[in-house]
Amino acid sequence: MFIGEYEHTLDGKNRLSVPHKFREIVESSEEQKGFYVTLGLDNCLFLFTKKQWDAVIAKLENVSFTNDAARGFERVFFSSAVYAEIDNQGRVLIPEPLKRTAGLAKNVAVVGVNARIEVWDRDRWRAMKGSSSGSYGSWAQQLF
């Protein structure tokens, strides 16, 4: 499980230093030492381990290709996806098209969201987190 939030920067080559606690999870439990990176929701990127990526694929395989929403989602989700290995310095490469589409600048927030990691533009993350504080209680009521 990924939890917590960390502020990092993208270097000049669009490499993101993965927080140490997140790297430990991947390095201790996965065959592959990296993440599947794709366009997330709400203008962020999603990073999935191999295990979680496989779980997402399994869910999508149960949706009929005749479902218009499923086709549209799968096209964007999979066409923007890449596999990014963690290098020896603990970084992953964020492809320029994904960086641009998610509106990432140099300063980013790396956020643990249970089974995935989200990467946000830092200022947009702060604004979203601040504006959602009033909704937190109602979301909890809906879920629990």
N, C-alpha and C positions, 0 to 999 in steps of 0.2 A: 504494500500500500504506500502510495506517495502522499505525504502531507507536508504542509508548511509553504511559506513563500520566501523567495530569495530575489534580491535585485542583482542583476548582472549586466554586462555590456556585450554587444556583438563586436568582435574585432573587425579590422579593415577587410578581412576575407570572409566575413559573415559566419565566423565560428563562435559558437556559444559554449561557454564553460558550464558543464552540467554540475549542479550542486553535488558535493561529495556524498551526502546521504542518499541521493538518488542513484549515483553511480554504484554505490555499494549494493543496492538492491539488484541492479541489473547484473553486476559482475558476480554476485554470489548465487544467482538463481537462473541464469539464462545461458543457453548455448551460444546465442549470438550476443555480441557485446555492442549493442547499439539500439536505436529506436526507429520505428516507422514514424515518419513525420508527414503530416497532412494538414490541410486547411481545417481548422476547427470551426466552432460556432461563435458568434458574437465578436468576430474580428480578432481571433487568436489562432495559434497553431496548436494542434494536438500531437503529443509524442506518446507512442504506445510501445511497450515491450513486445517481443515476439508472441508471448503467451496471450497478452491482451489483444493484440492484432488478430490473432487466430480466433479469439472469442467474438470480436466484431464481425469478422468474415462469416463465422458460423451463424450469427443472427441474421446477417444480410442474405445468406443463402436460403433462408426460410421465407423470404419475401418474394412474391411473384414478380417476374420481369414485366408483367402487364400492368403493374401498379405504376402510374405516372410519377408519383412522388419518389418511389424507390429508384426508378431509372434516373431521374434527375439528380438525386442525392448521390447515387453510386458513381455517376459520371464525374461529378466534381470531386468527390471524396477520393476515388481511386486515381483519377488522372493527375491530381496534384500530389499524390503520395510518393515519397522516396524513402529508401532505407539509408540511415546515416550511422556509420560506425563511430564509436567513441575512440578518439585517437589517444596516443600515449600521454597527452597532457590533459585528458579528461574533457575534450571538446567534441561537439558535433557540428557539422556544416549545415547551415540553414540556406537552402538554395535561394538565389535572388528572387525568382518569381514568387515563392512562398512568402519571403520577407516583404516584398512589395504588396502582395494581395492582403496580408494581415496588417499592413501599415506599421511594421516594426521599424523603429529608429535604432539608434545606438544603444539606448538604455532600455532594458527589458525587465519584466517580472517573470520569474519562473515559478510556477505554482503547482503544488501537488494536489491532485483532485482524485484521490482514491486510486483507481486503476490506470490513470493517465496523468500526464504532465501537460500543463498549458503554458504557452509562452505568449505574453502580452507586451505591447508597448507599455512601458512603465507608467506614463502619465494616464493612458486610457485605463489601465488596471486600477490605479488609485481613484480615478473618477468613478469607475463602475462600482468599486468596492464601497466608496462613500455613498453613492446614490442608492445602493441596494440595502443599506442598513435598515431602512424602514420596512422593507419587504421580508426580511429574514424571519420574523415571527410568523407571518402568514404562510411563507413557504414551509416552515416546520409543521404548521397545522395541516397543510395539504398532504404532506408526506407521512406524517405520523398520526 
